[in-house]
């Protein structure tokens, strides 16, 4: 029995997000393959993206614990702080955001526009965002507040639940369209989204292969991903144990997590020129470049249906444009 309805959650987005075919890129991929896009960038709050589904569970948990503010943060081009501030506003919780000194001015201004309190990390040794999140929460507790910490990337068991929901929604959409999905490809930073994709696929479409494209030189260990996914499935009360054999990791990272790549830029331009859809240079652009590389290696077979999960990244796109 699936116990998802008993887990604290606050509806925030506009669902279902679209699932639609990309006919022009499908033709480029060749051999009768059909590429679809799951549009998590269009979920209707902030800049959308993969953090919104996660925050529905995280903020539900915060309110169930009677918390009165949130503390979170991320990298200089992370979508997490803006998404967290937008969602916290919807539920009436003040947001305290830890941002690196190198954060783009537009991203900082947008965070301020939403009324968030900004704490700048000076990028000194030992002065990590995660450490400053904990320190800020401690100061707020000493002032009489009850803060709720949201880790960078909203990477937690509750985050896994958010993307298990997406997979249920997507596979139901595909079934209603008369489409059977052979392969889903998503972007990987912390690995938390992929853990939800793997679990949701195991639950709702076990014959589908789920591949993550890591946008950093290192990626979360399979053992850790299994642990996250299986903690979430225990919360759900299911028996869909995720194993390391379920996981497929592909690297398309260039210099690393926060760096652009020429292949990523080319993939962004291809998506924009052929389908009129924007990706970003740090996350989805590199992930889509990875999908195109996978296609070249022959991992996708003739006539297969492939879905690319558009996880947002518009804050990173804005940041890169204004450099």
Secondary structure, 3 states (H helix, E strand, C coil): CCCHHHCCCCCCCCCCCCEEECHHHHHHHCCCCEEEEEEHHHCCCCCCCCHHHHHHHHHHHHHHCCCCEEEEEECCCCCHHHHHHHHHHHHCCEEEEEEECCCCHHHHHHHHHCCCEEEEECCCCCCCHHHHHHHHHHHHHHCCCCEEECCHHHCCHHHHHHHHHHHHHHHHHHHHCCCCCCEEEEEECCCHHHHHHHHHHHHHCCCCEEEEEECCCCCCCHHHHHHHHHHHHHHHCCCCCCCHHHCEEEECCCCCCCCCCHHHHHHHHHHHHHHCCCCCCCCHHHHHHHHHHHHHHCCCCCCCEEEEEECCCHHHHHHHHCC
